[in-house]
Amino acid sequence: MTRSAPRRPSTEAPARPPATSVTPAALKRQALRNALLGTVELLQHRQAEQINAKLIDEYVALDWFEWRGGALQITLTGQNICKQIRSGLV
């Protein structure tokens, strides 16, 4: 019977458990995504006055909307997010 050499401690970092908690920022971004199509519809029907100013500020900060010549418009990024939502990717 042969003896095996004693095992050396592993130098690898211990495996991390998968992150199961969702950050507040991720929840906020998801809430903004959920409201995006309705917001775009209001803009298309020229009812921007019905959009909460804080919501507009958050969309502008994410570069989903921009102010252009005093008018609120959806950006290319915002259009792409809408396409993703409509196709079920997000």
DSSP file (Angstrom, degrees, kcal/mol; ACC not computed):
  #  RESIDUE AA STRUCTURE BP1 BP2  ACC     N-H-->O    O-->H-N    N-H-->O    O-->H-N    TCO  KAPPA ALPHA  PHI   PSI    X-CA   Y-CA   Z-CA
    1    1 A M              0   0    0      0, 0.0     2,-0.3     0, 0.0     0, 0.0   0.000 360.0 360.0 360.0 130.1    0.0    0.0    0.0
    2    2 A T        -     0   0    0      0, 0.0     2,-0.4     0, 0.0     0, 0.0  -0.762 360.0-131.5-103.4 147.5    1.4    3.4   -1.0
    3    3 A R        -     0   0    0     -2,-0.3     2,-0.2     3,-0.0     0, 0.0  -0.765  18.4-136.0 -94.0 138.6    0.9    6.6    0.8
    4    4 A S        -     0   0    0     -2,-0.4     3,-0.1     1,-0.1    -1,-0.0  -0.630  30.8 -97.2 -89.9 154.2   -0.1    9.6   -1.1
    5    5 A A        -     0   0    0     -2,-0.2    -1,-0.1     1,-0.1     3,-0.1  -0.354  48.6 -94.3 -67.1 147.9    1.5   13.0   -0.5
    6    6 A P        -     0   0    0      0, 0.0     2,-0.2     0, 0.0    -1,-0.1  -0.349  45.9-107.0 -63.0 144.8   -0.4   15.3    1.8
    7    7 A R        -     0   0    0     -3,-0.1     3,-0.0     1,-0.1    -3,-0.0  -0.503  28.2-134.7 -75.1 139.5   -2.6   17.7    0.0
    8    8 A R        -     0   0    0     -2,-0.2     3,-0.1     1,-0.1    -1,-0.1  -0.642  32.4 -95.0 -88.4 150.2   -1.5   21.3   -0.1
    9    9 A P        -     0   0    0      0, 0.0     2,-0.1     0, 0.0    -1,-0.1  -0.382  47.7-103.8 -63.8 144.2   -4.0   24.1    0.6
   10   10 A S        -     0   0    0      1,-0.1    -3,-0.0     2,-0.1     0, 0.0  -0.413  20.0-157.0 -69.3 141.2   -5.5   25.5   -2.6
   11   11 A T        +     0   0    0     -2,-0.1     2,-0.2    -3,-0.1    -1,-0.1   0.443  62.6 106.6 -95.8  -2.4   -4.3   28.8   -3.7
   12   12 A E  S    S-     0   0    0      1,-0.1     3,-0.1     3,-0.0    -2,-0.1  -0.483  80.7-105.9 -76.3 147.1   -7.5   29.5   -5.7
   13   13 A A        -     0   0    0     -2,-0.2    -1,-0.1     1,-0.1     3,-0.1  -0.436  44.6 -98.2 -67.1 144.3  -10.0   32.0   -4.3
   14   14 A P        -     0   0    0      0, 0.0     2,-0.1     0, 0.0    -1,-0.1  -0.350  46.2 -97.8 -63.7 146.1  -13.0   30.3   -2.9
   15   15 A A        -     0   0    0     -3,-0.1    -3,-0.0     1,-0.1     0, 0.0  -0.408  36.7-130.8 -66.3 136.8  -16.0   30.2   -5.2
   16   16 A R        -     0   0    0     -2,-0.1     3,-0.1    -3,-0.1    -1,-0.1  -0.677  20.5-115.0 -87.4 141.2  -18.5   33.0   -4.7
   17   17 A P        -     0   0    0      0, 0.0     3,-0.1     0, 0.0    -1,-0.1  -0.446  47.0 -88.8 -67.6 151.5  -22.1   32.1   -4.4
   18   18 A P        -     0   0    0      0, 0.0     2,-0.5     0, 0.0     0, 0.0  -0.322  45.5-104.2 -62.5 142.6  -24.2   33.6   -7.2
   19   19 A A        +     0   0    0      1,-0.2    -3,-0.0    -3,-0.1     0, 0.0  -0.550  46.5 167.9 -69.5 118.5  -25.5   37.0   -6.6
   20   20 A T        +     0   0    0     -2,-0.5     2,-0.4    -3,-0.1    -1,-0.2   0.608  48.2  88.4-107.5 -17.0  -29.1   36.7   -5.8
   21   21 A S  S    S-     0   0    0      1,-0.0     2,-0.4     0, 0.0    -2,-0.0  -0.672  70.2-139.2 -87.6 138.6  -29.9   40.1   -4.5
   22   22 A V        -     0   0    0     -2,-0.4    -2,-0.0     1,-0.0    -1,-0.0  -0.799  21.0-123.1 -96.0 133.5  -30.9   42.8   -7.0
   23   23 A T     >  -     0   0    0     -2,-0.4     4,-2.1     1,-0.1     5,-0.2  -0.349  17.6-118.0 -73.9 155.0  -29.4   46.2   -6.5
   24   24 A P  H  > S+     0   0    0      0, 0.0     4,-2.4     0, 0.0     5,-0.2   0.866 116.4  56.0 -59.2 -35.2  -31.7   49.2   -6.0
   25   25 A A  H  > S+     0   0    0      2,-0.2     4,-2.5     1,-0.2     5,-0.2   0.898 107.0  48.7 -64.5 -39.5  -30.1   50.7   -9.2
   26   26 A A  H  > S+     0   0    0      2,-0.2     4,-2.1     1,-0.2    -1,-0.2   0.889 111.7  49.4 -66.8 -39.0  -31.1   47.6  -11.2
   27   27 A L  H  X S+     0   0    0     -4,-2.1     4,-2.1     2,-0.2    -2,-0.2   0.904 111.5  49.3 -64.8 -40.7  -34.6   47.8   -9.8
   28   28 A K  H  X S+     0   0    0     -4,-2.4     4,-2.2     2,-0.2    -2,-0.2   0.920 110.5  49.6 -65.0 -44.3  -34.9   51.4  -10.7
   29   29 A R  H  X S+     0   0    0     -4,-2.5     4,-2.3     1,-0.2    -1,-0.2   0.889 110.7  50.5 -62.9 -38.8  -33.6   50.8  -14.3
   30   30 A Q  H  X S+     0   0    0     -4,-2.1     4,-2.5     2,-0.2    -1,-0.2   0.894 108.8  51.6 -66.0 -38.7  -36.2   48.0  -14.7
   31   31 A A  H  X S+     0   0    0     -4,-2.1     4,-1.4     2,-0.2    -2,-0.2   0.895 109.9  49.7 -63.5 -39.1  -38.9   50.3  -13.5
   32   32 A L  H  X S+     0   0    0     -4,-2.2     4,-1.0     2,-0.2    -2,-0.2   0.902 110.3  50.1 -66.4 -40.3  -37.8   52.9  -16.1
   33   33 A R  H >X S+     0   0    0     -4,-2.3     3,-0.7     1,-0.2     4,-0.6   0.918 108.0  53.9 -60.8 -43.0  -37.8   50.2  -18.8
   34   34 A N  H 3< S+     0   0    0     -4,-2.5     4,-0.3     1,-0.2    -1,-0.2   0.831 114.7  40.4 -62.0 -31.6  -41.3   49.2  -17.8
   35   35 A A  H 3X S+     0   0    0     -4,-1.4     4,-2.0    -5,-0.1    -1,-0.2   0.561  93.5  88.9 -91.9  -9.7  -42.5   52.8  -18.1
   36   36 A L  H <X S+     0   0    0     -4,-1.0     4,-2.8    -3,-0.7     5,-0.2   0.906  84.5  48.9 -61.7 -48.2  -40.6   53.6  -21.3
   37   37 A L  H  X S+     0   0    0     -4,-0.6     4,-2.2     1,-0.2    -1,-0.2   0.892 112.9  48.8 -62.5 -38.7  -43.1   52.5  -23.9
   38   38 A G  H  > S+     0   0    0     -4,-0.3     4,-1.9     2,-0.2    -1,-0.2   0.881 111.3  50.3 -66.1 -37.3  -45.9   54.4  -22.2
   39   39 A T  H  X S+     0   0    0     -4,-2.0     4,-2.1     2,-0.2    -2,-0.2   0.917 109.9  49.8 -66.3 -43.4  -43.7   57.5  -22.0
   40   40 A V  H  X S+     0   0    0     -4,-2.8     4,-2.5     1,-0.2    -2,-0.2   0.900 108.6  53.6 -62.0 -40.4  -42.9   57.3  -25.7
   41   41 A E  H  X S+     0   0    0     -4,-2.2     4,-1.7    -5,-0.2    -1,-0.2   0.906 106.8  51.4 -62.2 -41.1  -46.6   56.9  -26.5
   42   42 A L  H  <>S+     0   0    0     -4,-1.9     5,-3.2     1,-0.2    -1,-0.2   0.912 110.4  49.3 -61.5 -41.3  -47.3   60.1  -24.6
   43   43 A L  H ><5S+     0   0    0     -4,-2.1     3,-1.7     1,-0.2    -2,-0.2   0.916 108.6  52.4 -63.0 -42.4  -44.6   61.9  -26.5
   44   44 A Q  H 3<5S+     0   0    0     -4,-2.5    -1,-0.2     1,-0.3    -2,-0.2   0.808 110.7  47.8 -64.6 -29.2  -46.0   60.7  -29.8
   45   45 A H  T 3<5S-     0   0    0     -4,-1.7    -1,-0.3    -5,-0.2    -2,-0.2   0.225 117.4-114.8 -95.0  13.9  -49.5   62.0  -28.9
   46   46 A R  T < 5S+     0   0    0     -3,-1.7    -3,-0.2     1,-0.1     3,-0.2   0.889  79.6 126.5  55.3  44.6  -47.9   65.3  -27.8
   47   47 A Q    > < +     0   0    0     -5,-3.2     3,-2.1     1,-0.1    -4,-0.2  -0.198  14.1 136.5-120.9  40.0  -48.9   64.8  -24.2
   48   48 A A  G >   +     0   0    0      1,-0.3     3,-1.9    -5,-0.2    -1,-0.1   0.745  61.2  73.4 -61.3 -23.4  -45.5   65.3  -22.6
   49   49 A E  G 3  S+     0   0    0      1,-0.3    -1,-0.3    -3,-0.2     4,-0.1   0.712  89.8  60.6 -64.8 -17.4  -47.1   67.5  -19.9
   50   50 A Q  G <  S+     0   0    0     -3,-2.1     2,-0.5     2,-0.1    -1,-0.3   0.508  84.6  96.3 -86.0  -4.7  -48.4   64.2  -18.4
   51   51 A I  S <  S-     0   0    0     -3,-1.9     2,-0.0    -4,-0.2     5,-0.0  -0.747  85.5-112.0 -90.0 130.1  -44.9   62.8  -17.9
   52   52 A N     >  -     0   0    0     -2,-0.5     4,-2.0     1,-0.1     3,-0.2  -0.350  18.7-133.8 -59.9 133.7  -43.5   63.3  -14.5
   53   53 A A  H  > S+     0   0    0      1,-0.2     4,-2.3     2,-0.2     5,-0.1   0.855 106.3  53.8 -60.6 -36.8  -40.5   65.7  -14.5
   54   54 A K  H  > S+     0   0    0      2,-0.2     4,-2.1     1,-0.2    -1,-0.2   0.891 107.1  51.6 -65.0 -38.6  -38.4   63.4  -12.3
   55   55 A L  H  > S+     0   0    0      2,-0.2     4,-2.3     1,-0.2    -2,-0.2   0.909 109.0  50.5 -62.9 -43.0  -39.0   60.6  -14.8
   56   56 A I  H  X S+     0   0    0     -4,-2.0     4,-2.6     1,-0.2    -2,-0.2   0.930 109.1  51.6 -60.2 -45.9  -37.9   62.8  -17.6
   57   57 A D  H  X S+     0   0    0     -4,-2.3     4,-2.3     1,-0.2    -1,-0.2   0.885 109.8  49.6 -59.5 -39.6  -34.7   63.7  -15.7
   58   58 A E  H  X S+     0   0    0     -4,-2.1     4,-1.5     2,-0.2    -1,-0.2   0.897 111.0  48.6 -68.2 -40.1  -34.0   60.1  -15.2
   59   59 A Y  H  <>S+     0   0    0     -4,-2.3     5,-2.8     2,-0.2     6,-1.0   0.900 112.1  49.3 -64.8 -40.5  -34.4   59.2  -18.8
   60   60 A V  H ><5S+     0   0    0     -4,-2.6     3,-1.2     1,-0.2    -2,-0.2   0.907 108.6  53.2 -65.0 -41.5  -32.2   62.1  -19.8
   61   61 A A  H 3<5S+     0   0    0     -4,-2.3    -1,-0.2     1,-0.3    -2,-0.2   0.837 110.2  47.8 -63.0 -32.4  -29.5   61.0  -17.4
   62   62 A L  T 3<5S-     0   0    0     -4,-1.5    -1,-0.3    -5,-0.1    -2,-0.2   0.493 114.8-119.4 -83.8  -4.2  -29.6   57.5  -19.0
   63   63 A D  T < 5S+     0   0    0     -3,-1.2    15,-0.5    -4,-0.4    14,-0.3   0.802  83.0 119.7  66.3  31.3  -29.4   59.1  -22.4
   64   64 A W  S   <S+     0   0    0     -5,-2.8    11,-2.2    13,-0.2     2,-0.3   0.691  79.9  22.4 -92.4 -24.2  -32.7   57.6  -23.4
   65   65 A F  E     -A   74   0A   0     -6,-1.0     2,-0.3     9,-0.3     9,-0.2  -0.921  69.6-169.4-134.4 160.6  -34.2   61.0  -24.0
   66   66 A E  E     -A   73   0A   0      7,-2.7     7,-2.9    -2,-0.3     2,-0.6  -0.990  27.0-116.4-148.2 155.9  -32.8   64.4  -24.8
   67   67 A W  E     +A   72   0A   0     -2,-0.3     2,-0.5     5,-0.2     5,-0.2  -0.841  35.3 178.1 -90.8 124.3  -33.9   68.0  -25.0
   68   68 A R  E >  S-A   71   0A   0      3,-3.2     3,-1.5    -2,-0.6    -2,-0.0  -0.946  70.0 -21.7-132.2 111.9  -33.5   69.3  -28.5
   69   69 A G  T 3  S-     0   0    0     -2,-0.5     3,-0.1     1,-0.3    -1,-0.1   0.847 126.7 -52.0  60.6  34.7  -34.6   72.8  -29.3
   70   70 A G  T 3  S+     0   0    0      1,-0.3     2,-0.4     0, 0.0    -1,-0.3   0.454 118.9 109.3  81.7   1.1  -36.9   72.9  -26.3
   71   71 A A  E <   -A   68   0A   0     -3,-1.5    -3,-3.2     2,-0.0     2,-0.5  -0.896  69.3-126.5-112.2 140.1  -38.6   69.6  -27.3
   72   72 A L  E     +A   67   0A   0     -2,-0.4     2,-0.3    -5,-0.2    -5,-0.2  -0.722  37.3 174.7 -83.5 127.0  -38.1   66.3  -25.5
   73   73 A Q  E     -A   66   0A   0     -7,-2.9    -7,-2.7    -2,-0.5     2,-0.2  -0.966  33.4-110.8-135.5 150.8  -37.1   63.6  -28.0
   74   74 A I  E     -A   65   0A   0     -2,-0.3    -9,-0.3    -9,-0.2     2,-0.1  -0.579  35.2-135.9 -77.4 141.2  -36.1   60.0  -27.7
   75   75 A T     >  -     0   0    0    -11,-2.2     4,-2.4    -2,-0.2     5,-0.2  -0.338  27.6-100.4 -88.4 173.9  -32.5   59.2  -28.5
   76   76 A L  H  > S+     0   0    0      2,-0.2     4,-2.3     1,-0.2     5,-0.2   0.889 126.6  53.2 -61.1 -38.9  -31.1   56.4  -30.5
   77   77 A T  H  > S+     0   0    0    -14,-0.3     4,-2.3     2,-0.2    -1,-0.2   0.936 108.9  48.5 -60.8 -46.4  -30.3   54.6  -27.3
   78   78 A G  H  > S+     0   0    0    -15,-0.5     4,-2.2     1,-0.2    -2,-0.2   0.885 110.2  51.9 -60.9 -39.4  -33.9   55.0  -26.1
   79   79 A Q  H  X S+     0   0    0     -4,-2.4     4,-2.2     1,-0.2    -1,-0.2   0.904 109.4  49.8 -63.7 -40.7  -35.1   53.7  -29.5
   80   80 A N  H  X S+     0   0    0     -4,-2.3     4,-2.2     2,-0.2    -2,-0.2   0.888 108.7  51.8 -66.2 -38.5  -32.9   50.7  -29.2
   81   81 A I  H  X S+     0   0    0     -4,-2.3     4,-2.5     2,-0.2    -1,-0.2   0.917 109.2  51.5 -62.4 -42.7  -34.2   50.0  -25.6
   82   82 A C  H  X S+     0   0    0     -4,-2.2     4,-2.8     1,-0.2    -2,-0.2   0.915 109.0  50.2 -60.0 -43.1  -37.8   50.2  -27.0
   83   83 A K  H  X S+     0   0    0     -4,-2.2     4,-2.0     1,-0.2    -1,-0.2   0.909 110.5  50.0 -61.6 -41.4  -36.9   47.7  -29.7
   84   84 A Q  H  X>S+     0   0    0     -4,-2.2     5,-2.4     2,-0.2     6,-0.8   0.913 111.6  48.3 -62.8 -42.5  -35.5   45.4  -27.1
   85   85 A I  H ><5S+     0   0    0     -4,-2.5     3,-1.1     1,-0.2    -2,-0.2   0.938 111.7  49.0 -63.2 -47.2  -38.6   45.7  -24.9
   86   86 A R  H 3<5S+     0   0    0     -4,-2.8    -1,-0.2     1,-0.3    -2,-0.2   0.832 112.6  47.9 -63.5 -32.3  -40.9   45.0  -27.9
   87   87 A S  H 3<5S-     0   0    0     -4,-2.0    -1,-0.3    -5,-0.2    -2,-0.2   0.513 114.6-116.5 -88.0  -3.2  -38.9   42.0  -28.9
   88   88 A G  T <<5S+     0   0    0     -3,-1.1    -3,-0.2    -4,-0.6    -2,-0.1   0.661  76.7 127.7  80.9  16.5  -38.9   40.6  -25.4
   89   89 A L      <       0   0    0     -5,-2.4    -4,-0.2    -6,-0.2    -5,-0.1   0.760 360.0 360.0 -78.0 -24.4  -35.1   40.8  -25.0
   90   90 A V              0   0    0     -6,-0.8    -1,-0.2    -9,-0.1    -5,-0.2   0.350 360.0 360.0-127.4 360.0  -35.3   42.8  -21.7
